[in-house]
Structures are given as C-alpha cells and as structure tokens.
Amino acid sequence: MACTYDRLFCQLIGVLATVLDMEDDHKLYHAWRVALLARELSRNLLPGRERDVFYAGLLHDLGGIGLPDHIVHRALQPGAKDDPEIRLHPERGAAIVSHLPGVGLKLRPLVAQHHEHWDGSGYPRGLKEDQIDTGALILNLSDALDLQLRSSSSRAWGDIRPRIEQLAGKAYPVELWREADRILSDGFWERVAEDEALEQQIAAAMTELPPAGWEEDPPLTSTISLFARIIDAKHAYTGGHSQRVAAYAVKLAAALKMGEEDRQKVEIAGLLHDFGKVAVPRAVLDKAGPLDPKEWEIVKKHPARTIDLLSQVVYLKEIAPLAGLHHERYDGRGYPYGLKGPDIPLGARLIAVADAFDAMTSPRPYQPTRSAGEALEALERGAGRQFDPGVIAVAHVLLDGQNPN
C-alpha cells in the first residue's frame, strides 16, 4: 500500500484531533482552535518550531481521552486546578505522544508543560520562567484564549482581551502577551473565534498541513497501531481490542488466501475500525445494562463516522469502508446502511467476525465473557444471518494459540 507516509500521518493527527473534540454530533473545536492560535503566535516568537507547536496543539489534551466527559468541561468547573484528572492529563498526554515516530520527543515537553505557569503556579511540576519551554507557554496562552471564549457571553476580542491580559506575567511572560495582543488585535482573532470561520481555517489547514519532517518512513501498520491504542484508551475495557481485531482479521484473510496487499488493508482497517467510537460518550459504551433508544442511536452512528473521518485521509479512502462497515449483517439487518451479503466488502465481513470474536472473549460490562470455543460456536450459529458463511467456514483458525475451553 504505497503512500507518502508523512502526509498520511499528519492527516491522521488532524482527524484524530477532530474526533477527540466531538461529543455526539457536536464539535467542540478546542484542539483545533488552540493549534491554529499557537501556530500563528509561534511564527515570530519561535521561527522554525511552529510546526511542532501546531501538532502539539492538536494533541495537547490527549491525556484526557479516558475521562467521562471532555476535559474542557472539567477545566471550566470551580476548583478545576485541584482536580486530580486535570493535573495528571499533561504528563499522560506527553507519555502517549512520545511514542510518535520522529516527532514524539519534540512534542513531549510541549504537551507535558502546557499548564505550567511563568510564575511557578502551574502544574503538574510547578516549573517557572526559563524552566518552561516557550512553545509550551504559547500553548498555555492559546488554551486560555479558548477557555475564556467558552466562558464568555461575547466573542469579541475587546471583551476577551482584559481577561487574558490579567494573566500576563503570571501564566506567561509579558512579552508573549504583547505579541499575542498585536496579532489578535490585527484580525486573526476574528478568523478563529467564530465556529463558522474556524471551520474554514480547519479545512485550509487540513489541505496544507505542515510536513512532520521524518528522515525516513517508519513501518505503516506499527505506527497506525499507536492510533489504535489511543482509540482503545477511551474506554477501560477496550485495551488492546483494536490490535486483537486486526490480528484476528489477518488470520481470517490468510485462511481465505487473500494476497499480501489485501491482508495489509484488512489489518489497517481492523486497527482503525472503531475510530468513530472515540466520539461516543464513555457513559454510553461503559453502560452495564441495556441501552435506551437514544443511546442506541448514538452508538449506531459510529461506523458511518469512522468512514467519514478516514475518508478525509487521502491514503485511507479505500480502507474507510472496510473499517466502517463491520456492523453490517450478512442478512441485511445491520447498520449503518443495511447492506446485504456480497454488497458488504469482504474486508468488512472479516472484521465483523474478528470484532465479534474479541467482544465475546474479552471482559465487557454488558455481557459475560465466553471461552474461545464458546465464541466460535456462537459465530457458527450466526452464519448466513449475521456473518458471511464463507468466513465462518475458516473461523476455526481463530482458535490457534487460544484455549478453546
């Protein structure tokens, strides 16, 4: 699967930032607004590093991914600074981004320090002045701008400005504030303050993302595995789920004698099959009892969202249907589109079986855990209804390396 790796990876980061900022069908725009503000402030203050500051802005709140609600809601609550989850999220996020090949070590201090304050009153380490990376201070200011915007009844710069100015010399140096005030007073604020205008900025940025600048291309599937781990981190019980689904789907593909290129597509689709689920509230997916009709409708949207999001990544467009159609049923009673039989791509039919097998053999809050043998029997009972009979005919390969009892 040939592609320009740098471009693929940068687009994935952009799409991940988008989905991390979604609640149901509502976009919060926090990461994108912070990234765009920080990039603009960095052009003069940190020439040559604006690329790193931009990507750190997109991922700065990654450490809050497992929280029941989006971290901006917690940040706006009284006493937020004393919330253990708030205080821990910078270093949690830094630990995740440090694994990004090529750029991880550059982004780590920016993410880890984005809530440190110039006067030493920040967190998590209470760093001060020159102990703090200037890029992290820029992220701090950009984050404060977005939070002030959310807590204000007005979006005008003249109304937001006094609240940010009073933090100068405390949260960030006065020189940084002066540069920010100059840029934001010169029209840039209006380009990012309103959501409609911000959408235009995001669309432009997604087509002109600055290259990450790797010296060589890392292995594609191993790097996408990192995104899979981030997806699975949203819910406590899904740790390792996407990697296992991908591995099971590849076993099935090999048993059906699929070629190497097609197997790689299936593997990547398996790793990313739950991409859209990041936007589903944790309270819904972690619910121990049956979902109510409204909750079920929320869950049913995630496959189509997966397709929409992955289709924004140029080199993953052909993989998007394989990843997003794994809840279609062979008898046509699945979702999101009610496709039937061979109208469902073979890769999606493989992932459907792999996903069901892992769901049945892993601890889930809504059902008892089954043995591998019991799960295989359940798959066989679903042949011709939920699952492709041709795939179920080779599903015994899923027992390789498993305890069937």
Salt bridges, closest charged atoms under 4 A:
ASP21 OD1 - HIS70 NE2 2.73
GLU23 OE2 - HIS73 NE2 2.99
ASP25 OD2 - LYS301 NZ 2.79
ASP25 OD1 - ARG305 NH2 2.60
GLU40 OE1 - ARG43 NE 3.15
ASP52 OD1 - ARG51 NE 3.54
ASP61 OD2 - HIS30 NE2 3.11
ASP61 OD2 - HIS60 NE2 3.20
ASP61 OD1 - HIS89 NE2 3.01
ASP61 OD1 - HIS114 NE2 3.52
ASP69 OD1 - ARG74 NH1 3.94
ASP83 OD2 - ARG74 NH2 3.06
GLU85 OE1 - ARG92 NH1 2.54
GLU91 OE2 - ARG125 NE 2.61
ASP133 OD2 - ARG49 NH2 3.10
ASP143 OD1 - HIS30 NE2 2.90
ASP143 OD1 - HIS60 NE2 3.30
ASP143 OD2 - HIS115 NE2 3.98
ASP146 OD2 - HIS30 ND1 2.48
ASP146 OD1 - ARG33 NH1 2.92
ASP146 OD2 - ARG150 NE 2.58
GLU165 OE1 - ARG161 NH1 3.09
GLU179 OE2 - ARG182 NH2 2.75
ASP181 OD2 - ARG161 NH2 2.81
ASP195 OD1 - ARG33 NH2 3.01
ASP195 OD1 - ARG155 NH1 4.00
GLU199 OE2 - LYS27 NZ 3.56
GLU261 OE2 - LYS265 NZ 3.91
ASP274 OD2 - HIS241 NE2 3.56
ASP274 OD2 - HIS273 NE2 3.28
ASP274 OD2 - LYS277 NZ 3.62
ASP274 OD1 - HIS302 NE2 3.61
ASP274 OD1 - HIS326 NE2 3.83
ASP286 OD1 - HIS235 ND1 3.27
ASP286 OD2 - ARG282 NE 3.09
GLU295 OE1 - LYS287 NZ 2.73
GLU297 OE2 - LYS300 NZ 3.83
GLU318 OE1 - LYS265 NZ 2.95
ASP331 OD2 - ARG329 NH2 2.92
ASP355 OD1 - HIS241 NE2 2.93
ASP355 OD1 - HIS273 NE2 3.29
ASP358 OD2 - HIS241 ND1 2.56
ASP358 OD1 - ARG244 NE 2.51
ASP388 OD2 - ARG349 NH1 2.61
